[in-house]
Amino acid sequence: MEWRKLNEHISSELEMNPELGIIRAILMKSYDGLPYHLKSCFLYMSIFPGHYSISRRRLVHRWKAEGYSSEVRGKSKGEIADGYFLELIERSLVLPYKESIGSRKGISSCKLHDLMREISISKAMEENLVFRMEEGCSLNTQGTIRHLAISSNWEGDQSEFESIVDLSHISLKLAKETPITADMEREPINRRDVCTFYCCVVFPFLARLADPLGVAVPRGLRKLKALHTLGVVNIARGKAILQDIKRLTRLRKLAVTGINKKNCKEFCSTLVHLSSLESLSVHSKEEGLGDCLDGLSSPPKNIQSLNLYVHLDKLPEWVSGLQNLVKLKLEDTRLTEVDGTIRVLGKLSNLSILCLLRRTFEAEGRRLSCRREAFPSLTALETGWYTGIRSVLFEEGTAPKLELLLDRGSISFSGLSCLPSLKEVMIRMDPQLANDVQYQLSRNPNKPVLKFV
């Protein structure tokens, strides 16, 4: 209770309590010791409300889009920005809030301690980096302000707003984390930065909102040479779409729908040119596409995430060569062979997350066997409703790093006691299955936890 009161009145406590003043001085030294690039990233976090869980992924994307990171020695802006996130965690300026079991990155979100947030807010205002319009704030500003954050408790009117904000130089950002964020640049707008932001963040976001089944892209898409993310695009809506996509050689994330027998060959040819691709998602509602994706002779070697929602009958042969693949999601693929599929997937040395969802396999009642030495890097396995799988067997020596097992169907498991890293099993509430799973977990030296979904 005392700490809760302190958090609610931290500003006044800092003024009245000399011990807290000493703590604040120590924390200020930690801030002063930061290199310039980390200071900017830390101060940027003052945009977010107090006690807010800040998504690592969204924060990194925002740093990247707003020019807080740049490519260095072959590393992308995103990799550099992600390194900044981890460095702030290591320096204890930011608190890790949530760690995702099964995620190779581990920490998925963070928070600012109230004391650090106070420092972040005050220094960001001193540096004219962020100005916060909130209850009780002073509307006097000095110089050019880069970001404006408007809190939900600010009750000013339009005249007050216009007295501080030059509307001719304001650019609103799409941001779920805060009520409004904006740039207040009185200098000429950098067109390259604006294009980067819209190409990397806004256009993909609007495309997903406009039509979840895929949109027809506008003419001239090929001119966006620096585009990193594109999706979801319906490649059946225009003849020139694939030719445009083929020229986007810096694409890292692509999601398409509308695959059919007429365009699948050209689609495979397009993928060969996207050597920077790291994430690929393919959707189609057309029946019986069979080996339509086998025409991909040389898949992008850097693919780390692959989502297939296509009626294929069998796994494309090139999947076996994706040695950098970390995450694989299969749904409605209706694969006819279980053992052969699992043998291929079990040999992928970096596969960490495997999701076998609705109608992954064609026939019902199949047994999935994970053999010795298979899935060396798997940390999370998810199975869904009507996957075609009746039971799963883990042999001793398989999946040595598996931490999370999630089943939304009613699959029976055996060999759970042989999984040395297992931490958590989540299943549907089925008394018979639950008793069996609980018995196996009790024999596992790691003492995994059983939960219900």
Contacts in CASP RR format, 6 or more apart in sequence:
PFRMAT RR
TARGET T0000
AUTHOR 0000-0000-0000
METHOD contacts of the structure
MODEL  1
MEWRKLNEHISSELEMNPELGIIRAILMKSYDGLPYHLKSCFLYMSIFPG
HYSISRRRLVHRWKAEGYSSEVRGKSKGEIADGYFLELIERSLVLPYKES
IGSRKGISSCKLHDLMREISISKAMEENLVFRMEEGCSLNTQGTIRHLAI
SSNWEGDQSEFESIVDLSHISLKLAKETPITADMEREPINRRDVCTFYCC
VVFPFLARLADPLGVAVPRGLRKLKALHTLGVVNIARGKAILQDIKRLTR
LRKLAVTGINKKNCKEFCSTLVHLSSLESLSVHSKEEGLGDCLDGLSSPP
KNIQSLNLYVHLDKLPEWVSGLQNLVKLKLEDTRLTEVDGTIRVLGKLSN
LSILCLLRRTFEAEGRRLSCRREAFPSLTALETGWYTGIRSVLFEEGTAP
KLELLLDRGSISFSGLSCLPSLKEVMIRMDPQLANDVQYQLSRNPNKPVL
KFV
6 13 0 8 1.000
6 114 0 8 1.000
7 114 0 8 1.000
10 114 0 8 1.000
10 115 0 8 1.000
10 118 0 8 1.000
11 118 0 8 1.000
13 20 0 8 1.000
14 20 0 8 1.000
14 21 0 8 1.000
14 24 0 8 1.000
14 115 0 8 1.000
14 118 0 8 1.000
20 115 0 8 1.000
23 115 0 8 1.000
24 115 0 8 1.000
24 118 0 8 1.000
24 119 0 8 1.000
27 115 0 8 1.000
27 116 0 8 1.000
27 119 0 8 1.000
28 119 0 8 1.000
30 91 0 8 1.000
30 92 0 8 1.000
30 93 0 8 1.000
31 39 0 8 1.000
31 42 0 8 1.000
31 93 0 8 1.000
31 119 0 8 1.000
31 123 0 8 1.000
34 42 0 8 1.000
34 91 0 8 1.000
34 93 0 8 1.000
37 68 0 8 1.000
37 69 0 8 1.000
37 84 0 8 1.000
38 84 0 8 1.000
38 87 0 8 1.000
38 88 0 8 1.000
38 91 0 8 1.000
39 123 0 8 1.000
40 68 0 8 1.000
40 129 0 8 1.000
41 63 0 8 1.000
41 68 0 8 1.000
41 81 0 8 1.000
41 84 0 8 1.000
41 85 0 8 1.000
41 88 0 8 1.000
42 88 0 8 1.000
42 93 0 8 1.000
42 94 0 8 1.000
42 120 0 8 1.000
43 120 0 8 1.000
43 123 0 8 1.000
43 124 0 8 1.000
43 127 0 8 1.000
43 129 0 8 1.000
43 130 0 8 1.000
44 62 0 8 1.000
44 63 0 8 1.000
44 66 0 8 1.000
44 68 0 8 1.000
44 124 0 8 1.000
44 129 0 8 1.000
44 130 0 8 1.000
44 147 0 8 1.000
45 54 0 8 1.000
45 59 0 8 1.000
45 94 0 8 1.000
45 112 0 8 1.000
45 117 0 8 1.000
45 120 0 8 1.000
46 117 0 8 1.000
46 120 0 8 1.000
46 121 0 8 1.000
46 124 0 8 1.000
46 129 0 8 1.000
46 130 0 8 1.000
46 132 0 8 1.000
46 149 0 8 1.000
47 130 0 8 1.000
47 147 0 8 1.000
47 149 0 8 1.000
47 177 0 8 1.000
47 178 0 8 1.000
47 181 0 8 1.000
48 54 0 8 1.000
48 112 0 8 1.000
48 177 0 8 1.000
48 178 0 8 1.000
49 151 0 8 1.000
49 177 0 8 1.000
49 178 0 8 1.000
50 112 0 8 1.000
50 114 0 8 1.000
50 117 0 8 1.000
51 111 0 8 1.000
52 111 0 8 1.000
52 177 0 8 1.000
53 97 0 8 1.000
53 98 0 8 1.000
53 109 0 8 1.000
53 110 0 8 1.000
53 111 0 8 1.000
54 97 0 8 1.000
54 109 0 8 1.000
54 110 0 8 1.000
54 111 0 8 1.000
54 112 0 8 1.000
54 177 0 8 1.000
55 108 0 8 1.000
55 109 0 8 1.000
55 177 0 8 1.000
56 82 0 8 1.000
56 85 0 8 1.000
56 105 0 8 1.000
56 107 0 8 1.000
56 108 0 8 1.000
56 109 0 8 1.000
56 110 0 8 1.000
57 108 0 8 1.000
58 176 0 8 1.000
58 177 0 8 1.000
59 85 0 8 1.000
59 110 0 8 1.000
60 78 0 8 1.000
60 81 0 8 1.000
60 82 0 8 1.000
60 85 0 8 1.000
61 78 0 8 1.000
61 200 0 8 1.000
61 201 0 8 1.000
62 175 0 8 1.000
62 201 0 8 1.000
63 69 0 8 1.000
63 78 0 8 1.000
63 81 0 8 1.000
63 84 0 8 1.000
64 77 0 8 1.000
64 78 0 8 1.000
64 81 0 8 1.000
64 200 0 8 1.000
65 196 0 8 1.000
65 197 0 8 1.000
65 200 0 8 1.000
65 201 0 8 1.000
66 193 0 8 1.000
66 197 0 8 1.000
67 77 0 8 1.000
67 193 0 8 1.000
67 196 0 8 1.000
68 81 0 8 1.000
68 84 0 8 1.000
69 77 0 8 1.000
69 78 0 8 1.000
69 80 0 8 1.000
69 81 0 8 1.000
69 84 0 8 1.000
70 77 0 8 1.000
70 80 0 8 1.000
71 77 0 8 1.000
71 80 0 8 1.000
72 80 0 8 1.000
76 252 0 8 1.000
82 105 0 8 1.000
85 94 0 8 1.000
85 110 0 8 1.000
86 107 0 8 1.000
88 94 0 8 1.000
88 110 0 8 1.000
89 95 0 8 1.000
89 96 0 8 1.000
89 107 0 8 1.000
89 110 0 8 1.000
93 116 0 8 1.000
94 110 0 8 1.000
94 111 0 8 1.000
94 112 0 8 1.000
94 116 0 8 1.000
95 110 0 8 1.000
95 111 0 8 1.000
95 112 0 8 1.000
95 113 0 8 1.000
96 107 0 8 1.000
96 109 0 8 1.000
96 110 0 8 1.000
97 107 0 8 1.000
97 109 0 8 1.000
97 110 0 8 1.000
97 111 0 8 1.000
98 107 0 8 1.000
98 108 0 8 1.000
98 109 0 8 1.000
99 106 0 8 1.000
99 107 0 8 1.000
99 108 0 8 1.000
100 106 0 8 1.000
100 108 0 8 1.000
101 379 0 8 1.000
101 380 0 8 1.000
101 403 0 8 1.000
101 404 0 8 1.000
101 423 0 8 1.000
101 424 0 8 1.000
102 352 0 8 1.000
102 353 0 8 1.000
102 379 0 8 1.000
102 380 0 8 1.000
102 403 0 8 1.000
102 404 0 8 1.000
103 352 0 8 1.000
103 353 0 8 1.000
103 379 0 8 1.000
103 380 0 8 1.000
104 326 0 8 1.000
104 352 0 8 1.000
104 379 0 8 1.000
112 120 0 8 1.000
121 130 0 8 1.000
121 132 0 8 1.000
124 130 0 8 1.000
125 131 0 8 1.000
125 132 0 8 1.000
128 141 0 8 1.000
128 142 0 8 1.000
128 143 0 8 1.000
128 144 0 8 1.000
128 145 0 8 1.000
128 146 0 8 1.000
129 145 0 8 1.000
129 146 0 8 1.000
129 147 0 8 1.000
130 145 0 8 1.000
130 146 0 8 1.000
130 147 0 8 1.000
130 148 0 8 1.000
130 149 0 8 1.000
131 141 0 8 1.000
131 145 0 8 1.000
131 147 0 8 1.000
131 148 0 8 1.000
131 149 0 8 1.000
131 164 0 8 1.000
131 184 0 8 1.000
132 149 0 8 1.000
132 150 0 8 1.000
132 151 0 8 1.000
133 139 0 8 1.000
133 148 0 8 1.000
133 149 0 8 1.000
133 150 0 8 1.000
133 151 0 8 1.000
133 154 0 8 1.000
133 156 0 8 1.000
133 161 0 8 1.000
133 164 0 8 1.000
134 150 0 8 1.000
134 151 0 8 1.000
134 153 0 8 1.000
134 154 0 8 1.000
135 151 0 8 1.000
135 153 0 8 1.000
135 154 0 8 1.000
135 155 0 8 1.000
137 154 0 8 1.000
139 160 0 8 1.000
139 163 0 8 1.000
139 164 0 8 1.000
141 164 0 8 1.000
144 184 0 8 1.000
144 185 0 8 1.000
144 186 0 8 1.000
144 187 0 8 1.000
145 184 0 8 1.000
146 183 0 8 1.000
146 184 0 8 1.000
146 185 0 8 1.000
147 181 0 8 1.000
147 182 0 8 1.000
147 183 0 8 1.000
147 184 0 8 1.000
148 165 0 8 1.000
148 170 0 8 1.000
148 180 0 8 1.000
148 181 0 8 1.000
148 182 0 8 1.000
148 183 0 8 1.000
148 184 0 8 1.000
149 178 0 8 1.000
149 179 0 8 1.000
149 180 0 8 1.000
149 181 0 8 1.000
150 178 0 8 1.000
150 179 0 8 1.000
150 180 0 8 1.000
151 179 0 8 1.000
152 179 0 8 1.000
165 182 0 8 1.000
165 184 0 8 1.000
166 184 0 8 1.000
166 186 0 8 1.000
169 183 0 8 1.000
169 184 0 8 1.000
169 185 0 8 1.000
169 186 0 8 1.000
169 189 0 8 1.000
170 182 0 8 1.000
170 183 0 8 1.000
170 184 0 8 1.000
171 182 0 8 1.000
171 183 0 8 1.000
171 185 0 8 1.000
171 189 0 8 1.000
171 194 0 8 1.000
172 180 0 8 1.000
172 181 0 8 1.000
172 182 0 8 1.000
173 181 0 8 1.000
173 182 0 8 1.000
173 183 0 8 1.000
173 197 0 8 1.000
174 201 0 8 1.000
174 202 0 8 1.000
174 205 0 8 1.000
175 181 0 8 1.000
195 224 0 8 1.000
195 226 0 8 1.000
196 226 0 8 1.000
199 224 0 8 1.000
199 226 0 8 1.000
199 227 0 8 1.000
199 228 0 8 1.000
200 227 0 8 1.000
200 228 0 8 1.000
200 229 0 8 1.000
203 230 0 8 1.000
204 229 0 8 1.000
204 230 0 8 1.000
204 231 0 8 1.000
204 253 0 8 1.000
207 214 0 8 1.000
207 215 0 8 1.000
207 230 0 8 1.000
207 231 0 8 1.000
207 232 0 8 1.000
207 233 0 8 1.000
208 231 0 8 1.000
208 232 0 8 1.000
211 232 0 8 1.000
211 234 0 8 1.000
212 232 0 8 1.000
213 232 0 8 1.000
213 234 0 8 1.000
213 257 0 8 1.000
213 283 0 8 1.000
214 231 0 8 1.000
214 232 0 8 1.000
214 233 0 8 1.000
214 234 0 8 1.000
214 237 0 8 1.000
214 257 0 8 1.000
214 258 0 8 1.000
215 231 0 8 1.000
215 232 0 8 1.000
215 233 0 8 1.000
215 234 0 8 1.000
215 237 0 8 1.000
216 233 0 8 1.000
216 234 0 8 1.000
216 237 0 8 1.000
216 238 0 8 1.000
216 241 0 8 1.000
217 230 0 8 1.000
217 233 0 8 1.000
217 241 0 8 1.000
217 244 0 8 1.000
219 240 0 8 1.000
220 244 0 8 1.000
221 227 0 8 1.000
221 241 0 8 1.000
221 244 0 8 1.000
221 245 0 8 1.000
221 248 0 8 1.000
222 243 0 8 1.000
222 244 0 8 1.000
222 247 0 8 1.000
222 248 0 8 1.000
224 248 0 8 1.000
225 247 0 8 1.000
225 248 0 8 1.000
225 249 0 8 1.000
225 250 0 8 1.000
226 250 0 8 1.000
227 248 0 8 1.000
227 250 0 8 1.000
227 251 0 8 1.000
228 250 0 8 1.000
228 251 0 8 1.000
228 252 0 8 1.000
228 253 0 8 1.000
229 251 0 8 1.000
229 252 0 8 1.000
229 253 0 8 1.000
230 245 0 8 1.000
230 248 0 8 1.000
230 251 0 8 1.000
230 253 0 8 1.000
230 254 0 8 1.000
230 255 0 8 1.000
231 253 0 8 1.000
231 254 0 8 1.000
231 255 0 8 1.000
231 256 0 8 1.000
231 281 0 8 1.000
232 255 0 8 1.000
232 256 0 8 1.000
232 257 0 8 1.000
232 281 0 8 1.000
232 283 0 8 1.000
233 241 0 8 1.000
233 245 0 8 1.000
233 254 0 8 1.000
233 255 0 8 1.000
233 256 0 8 1.000
233 257 0 8 1.000
234 256 0 8 1.000
234 257 0 8 1.000
234 258 0 8 1.000
235 241 0 8 1.000
235 242 0 8 1.000
235 245 0 8 1.000
235 256 0 8 1.000
235 257 0 8 1.000
235 258 0 8 1.000
235 259 0 8 1.000
235 263 0 8 1.000
235 267 0 8 1.000
236 257 0 8 1.000
236 258 0 8 1.000
236 259 0 8 1.000
236 260 0 8 1.000
236 263 0 8 1.000
242 263 0 8 1.000
242 266 0 8 1.000
242 267 0 8 1.000
242 269 0 8 1.000
242 270 0 8 1.000
245 251 0 8 1.000
245 254 0 8 1.000
245 270 0 8 1.000
245 274 0 8 1.000
246 269 0 8 1.000
246 270 0 8 1.000
246 273 0 8 1.000
246 274 0 8 1.000
247 273 0 8 1.000
248 274 0 8 1.000
249 273 0 8 1.000
249 274 0 8 1.000
249 275 0 8 1.000
249 276 0 8 1.000
250 276 0 8 1.000
251 274 0 8 1.000
251 276 0 8 1.000
251 277 0 8 1.000
252 276 0 8 1.000
252 277 0 8 1.000
252 278 0 8 1.000
252 279 0 8 1.000
253 277 0 8 1.000
253 278 0 8 1.000
253 279 0 8 1.000
254 274 0 8 1.000
254 277 0 8 1.000
254 279 0 8 1.000
254 280 0 8 1.000
254 281 0 8 1.000
255 280 0 8 1.000
255 281 0 8 1.000
255 282 0 8 1.000
255 283 0 8 1.000
255 307 0 8 1.000
256 267 0 8 1.000
256 281 0 8 1.000
256 282 0 8 1.000
256 283 0 8 1.000
257 282 0 8 1.000
257 283 0 8 1.000
257 284 0 8 1.000
258 283 0 8 1.000
258 284 0 8 1.000
258 285 0 8 1.000
258 286 0 8 1.000
259 267 0 8 1.000
259 282 0 8 1.000
259 283 0 8 1.000
259 284 0 8 1.000
259 286 0 8 1.000
259 289 0 8 1.000
259 292 0 8 1.000
259 293 0 8 1.000
259 310 0 8 1.000
260 284 0 8 1.000
260 286 0 8 1.000
260 289 0 8 1.000
261 286 0 8 1.000
261 289 0 8 1.000
261 292 0 8 1.000
264 289 0 8 1.000
264 292 0 8 1.000
264 293 0 8 1.000
264 295 0 8 1.000
265 292 0 8 1.000
265 295 0 8 1.000
268 293 0 8 1.000
268 295 0 8 1.000
268 296 0 8 1.000
268 297 0 8 1.000
271 277 0 8 1.000
271 280 0 8 1.000
271 296 0 8 1.000
271 299 0 8 1.000
271 300 0 8 1.000
272 296 0 8 1.000
272 297 0 8 1.000
272 298 0 8 1.000
272 299 0 8 1.000
274 300 0 8 1.000
275 300 0 8 1.000
275 301 0 8 1.000
275 302 0 8 1.000
276 300 0 8 1.000
276 302 0 8 1.000
277 300 0 8 1.000
277 302 0 8 1.000
277 303 0 8 1.000
278 300 0 8 1.000
278 302 0 8 1.000
278 303 0 8 1.000
278 304 0 8 1.000
278 305 0 8 1.000
279 303 0 8 1.000
279 304 0 8 1.000
279 305 0 8 1.000
279 306 0 8 1.000
280 300 0 8 1.000
280 303 0 8 1.000
280 305 0 8 1.000
280 306 0 8 1.000
280 307 0 8 1.000
281 305 0 8 1.000
281 306 0 8 1.000
281 307 0 8 1.000
281 309 0 8 1.000
282 293 0 8 1.000
282 307 0 8 1.000
282 308 0 8 1.000
282 309 0 8 1.000
282 310 0 8 1.000
283 309 0 8 1.000
283 310 0 8 1.000
284 309 0 8 1.000
284 310 0 8 1.000
284 311 0 8 1.000
286 311 0 8 1.000
287 311 0 8 1.000
288 311 0 8 1.000
288 313 0 8 1.000
289 310 0 8 1.000
289 311 0 8 1.000
289 312 0 8 1.000
290 311 0 8 1.000
290 312 0 8 1.000
290 313 0 8 1.000
290 314 0 8 1.000
291 312 0 8 1.000
291 313 0 8 1.000
291 314 0 8 1.000
291 316 0 8 1.000
292 310 0 8 1.000
292 312 0 8 1.000
293 310 0 8 1.000
293 312 0 8 1.000
293 316 0 8 1.000
293 318 0 8 1.000
294 316 0 8 1.000
294 317 0 8 1.000
294 318 0 8 1.000
296 316 0 8 1.000
296 318 0 8 1.000
297 318 0 8 1.000
298 318 0 8 1.000
299 318 0 8 1.000
299 321 0 8 1.000
299 322 0 8 1.000
301 322 0 8 1.000
301 324 0 8 1.000
302 324 0 8 1.000
303 322 0 8 1.000
303 324 0 8 1.000
303 325 0 8 1.000
304 324 0 8 1.000
304 325 0 8 1.000
304 326 0 8 1.000
304 327 0 8 1.000
305 325 0 8 1.000
305 326 0 8 1.000
305 327 0 8 1.000
305 328 0 8 1.000
306 319 0 8 1.000
306 322 0 8 1.000
306 325 0 8 1.000
306 327 0 8 1.000
306 328 0 8 1.000
306 329 0 8 1.000
307 328 0 8 1.000
307 329 0 8 1.000
307 331 0 8 1.000
308 329 0 8 1.000
308 330 0 8 1.000
308 331 0 8 1.000
308 333 0 8 1.000
309 331 0 8 1.000
309 332 0 8 1.000
309 333 0 8 1.000
310 332 0 8 1.000
310 333 0 8 1.000
311 332 0 8 1.000
311 333 0 8 1.000
311 334 0 8 1.000
312 333 0 8 1.000
312 334 0 8 1.000
312 335 0 8 1.000
313 334 0 8 1.000
313 335 0 8 1.000
313 336 0 8 1.000
313 362 0 8 1.000
314 335 0 8 1.000
314 336 0 8 1.000
314 337 0 8 1.000
314 341 0 8 1.000
315 333 0 8 1.000
315 335 0 8 1.000
315 341 0 8 1.000
315 344 0 8 1.000
315 345 0 8 1.000
319 325 0 8 1.000
319 328 0 8 1.000
319 344 0 8 1.000
319 345 0 8 1.000
320 344 0 8 1.000
320 347 0 8 1.000
320 348 0 8 1.000
321 348 0 8 1.000
322 348 0 8 1.000
323 348 0 8 1.000
323 349 0 8 1.000
323 350 0 8 1.000
324 350 0 8 1.000
325 348 0 8 1.000
325 350 0 8 1.000
325 351 0 8 1.000
326 350 0 8 1.000
326 351 0 8 1.000
326 352 0 8 1.000
326 353 0 8 1.000
327 351 0 8 1.000
327 352 0 8 1.000
327 353 0 8 1.000
327 354 0 8 1.000
327 355 0 8 1.000
328 345 0 8 1.000
328 348 0 8 1.000
328 351 0 8 1.000
328 353 0 8 1.000
328 354 0 8 1.000
328 355 0 8 1.000
329 355 0 8 1.000
329 357 0 8 1.000
330 355 0 8 1.000
330 356 0 8 1.000
330 357 0 8 1.000
330 360 0 8 1.000
331 355 0 8 1.000
331 357 0 8 1.000
331 358 0 8 1.000
331 359 0 8 1.000
331 360 0 8 1.000
332 357 0 8 1.000
332 358 0 8 1.000
332 359 0 8 1.000
332 360 0 8 1.000
333 359 0 8 1.000
333 360 0 8 1.000
333 361 0 8 1.000
334 359 0 8 1.000
334 360 0 8 1.000
334 361 0 8 1.000
334 362 0 8 1.000
335 341 0 8 1.000
335 360 0 8 1.000
335 361 0 8 1.000
335 362 0 8 1.000
336 361 0 8 1.000
336 362 0 8 1.000
336 363 0 8 1.000
338 361 0 8 1.000
338 366 0 8 1.000
338 367 0 8 1.000
338 368 0 8 1.000
338 389 0 8 1.000
339 369 0 8 1.000
341 361 0 8 1.000
342 368 0 8 1.000
342 369 0 8 1.000
342 370 0 8 1.000
342 371 0 8 1.000
342 374 0 8 1.000
343 371 0 8 1.000
343 374 0 8 1.000
345 351 0 8 1.000
345 354 0 8 1.000
345 375 0 8 1.000
346 370 0 8 1.000
346 374 0 8 1.000
346 375 0 8 1.000
346 378 0 8 1.000
347 374 0 8 1.000
348 377 0 8 1.000
349 376 0 8 1.000
349 377 0 8 1.000
350 377 0 8 1.000
351 375 0 8 1.000
351 377 0 8 1.000
351 378 0 8 1.000
352 377 0 8 1.000
352 378 0 8 1.000
352 379 0 8 1.000
352 380 0 8 1.000
353 378 0 8 1.000
353 379 0 8 1.000
353 380 0 8 1.000
353 382 0 8 1.000
354 375 0 8 1.000
354 378 0 8 1.000
354 380 0 8 1.000
354 381 0 8 1.000
354 382 0 8 1.000
355 382 0 8 1.000
355 383 0 8 1.000
356 381 0 8 1.000
356 382 0 8 1.000
356 383 0 8 1.000
356 384 0 8 1.000
356 387 0 8 1.000
356 389 0 8 1.000
357 382 0 8 1.000
357 383 0 8 1.000
357 384 0 8 1.000
357 385 0 8 1.000
357 387 0 8 1.000
358 384 0 8 1.000
358 385 0 8 1.000
358 386 0 8 1.000
358 387 0 8 1.000
359 386 0 8 1.000
359 387 0 8 1.000
359 388 0 8 1.000
360 387 0 8 1.000
360 388 0 8 1.000
360 389 0 8 1.000
361 387 0 8 1.000
361 388 0 8 1.000
361 389 0 8 1.000
362 388 0 8 1.000
363 388 0 8 1.000
364 386 0 8 1.000
364 388 0 8 1.000
364 390 0 8 1.000
365 388 0 8 1.000
365 389 0 8 1.000
365 390 0 8 1.000
365 391 0 8 1.000
366 388 0 8 1.000
366 389 0 8 1.000
366 390 0 8 1.000
367 389 0 8 1.000
367 390 0 8 1.000
367 391 0 8 1.000
367 392 0 8 1.000
367 393 0 8 1.000
368 389 0 8 1.000
368 391 0 8 1.000
368 392 0 8 1.000
368 393 0 8 1.000
369 392 0 8 1.000
369 393 0 8 1.000
369 395 0 8 1.000
370 392 0 8 1.000
370 393 0 8 1.000
370 394 0 8 1.000
370 395 0 8 1.000
370 398 0 8 1.000
370 399 0 8 1.000
371 395 0 8 1.000
371 398 0 8 1.000
372 395 0 8 1.000
372 396 0 8 1.000
372 397 0 8 1.000
372 398 0 8 1.000
373 397 0 8 1.000
373 398 0 8 1.000
374 398 0 8 1.000
374 399 0 8 1.000
375 398 0 8 1.000
375 399 0 8 1.000
375 402 0 8 1.000
376 399 0 8 1.000
376 400 0 8 1.000
376 401 0 8 1.000
377 401 0 8 1.000
378 399 0 8 1.000
378 401 0 8 1.000
378 402 0 8 1.000
379 401 0 8 1.000
379 402 0 8 1.000
379 403 0 8 1.000
379 404 0 8 1.000
379 421 0 8 1.000
380 402 0 8 1.000
380 403 0 8 1.000
380 404 0 8 1.000
380 405 0 8 1.000
380 406 0 8 1.000
381 399 0 8 1.000
381 402 0 8 1.000
381 404 0 8 1.000
381 405 0 8 1.000
381 406 0 8 1.000
382 406 0 8 1.000
382 407 0 8 1.000
382 408 0 8 1.000
383 389 0 8 1.000
383 392 0 8 1.000
383 406 0 8 1.000
383 407 0 8 1.000
383 408 0 8 1.000
383 409 0 8 1.000
383 411 0 8 1.000
384 407 0 8 1.000
384 408 0 8 1.000
384 409 0 8 1.000
385 408 0 8 1.000
385 409 0 8 1.000
386 409 0 8 1.000
387 409 0 8 1.000
387 411 0 8 1.000
389 411 0 8 1.000
390 411 0 8 1.000
390 412 0 8 1.000
391 411 0 8 1.000
391 412 0 8 1.000
391 413 0 8 1.000
391 414 0 8 1.000
392 411 0 8 1.000
392 412 0 8 1.000
392 413 0 8 1.000
392 414 0 8 1.000
393 413 0 8 1.000
393 414 0 8 1.000
393 415 0 8 1.000
394 402 0 8 1.000
394 413 0 8 1.000
394 414 0 8 1.000
394 415 0 8 1.000
394 416 0 8 1.000
394 418 0 8 1.000
394 419 0 8 1.000
395 415 0 8 1.000
395 418 0 8 1.000
396 415 0 8 1.000
396 418 0 8 1.000
397 418 0 8 1.000
398 418 0 8 1.000
398 419 0 8 1.000
399 419 0 8 1.000
400 419 0 8 1.000
400 420 0 8 1.000
400 421 0 8 1.000
401 421 0 8 1.000
402 419 0 8 1.000
402 421 0 8 1.000
402 422 0 8 1.000
403 421 0 8 1.000
403 422 0 8 1.000
403 423 0 8 1.000
403 424 0 8 1.000
404 423 0 8 1.000
404 424 0 8 1.000
404 425 0 8 1.000
404 426 0 8 1.000
405 413 0 8 1.000
405 416 0 8 1.000
405 422 0 8 1.000
405 424 0 8 1.000
405 425 0 8 1.000
405 426 0 8 1.000
406 425 0 8 1.000
406 426 0 8 1.000
406 427 0 8 1.000
406 453 0 8 1.000
407 413 0 8 1.000
407 426 0 8 1.000
407 427 0 8 1.000
407 428 0 8 1.000
408 428 0 8 1.000
408 453 0 8 1.000
409 427 0 8 1.000
409 428 0 8 1.000
410 428 0 8 1.000
410 430 0 8 1.000
410 433 0 8 1.000
412 433 0 8 1.000
412 436 0 8 1.000
413 425 0 8 1.000
413 436 0 8 1.000
413 437 0 8 1.000
413 440 0 8 1.000
414 440 0 8 1.000
415 440 0 8 1.000
416 422 0 8 1.000
416 425 0 8 1.000
416 437 0 8 1.000
416 440 0 8 1.000
416 441 0 8 1.000
416 444 0 8 1.000
416 448 0 8 1.000
417 440 0 8 1.000
417 441 0 8 1.000
417 443 0 8 1.000
417 444 0 8 1.000
418 444 0 8 1.000
419 444 0 8 1.000
419 446 0 8 1.000
419 448 0 8 1.000
420 445 0 8 1.000
420 446 0 8 1.000
421 446 0 8 1.000
422 441 0 8 1.000
422 444 0 8 1.000
422 446 0 8 1.000
422 448 0 8 1.000
423 446 0 8 1.000
423 448 0 8 1.000
423 449 0 8 1.000
424 448 0 8 1.000
424 449 0 8 1.000
424 451 0 8 1.000
425 437 0 8 1.000
425 441 0 8 1.000
425 448 0 8 1.000
425 449 0 8 1.000
425 450 0 8 1.000
425 451 0 8 1.000
426 450 0 8 1.000
426 451 0 8 1.000
426 452 0 8 1.000
426 453 0 8 1.000
427 433 0 8 1.000
427 434 0 8 1.000
427 437 0 8 1.000
427 450 0 8 1.000
427 451 0 8 1.000
427 452 0 8 1.000
427 453 0 8 1.000
428 452 0 8 1.000
428 453 0 8 1.000
429 452 0 8 1.000
434 450 0 8 1.000
434 452 0 8 1.000
437 450 0 8 1.000
438 450 0 8 1.000
441 447 0 8 1.000
441 448 0 8 1.000
441 449 0 8 1.000
441 450 0 8 1.000
END
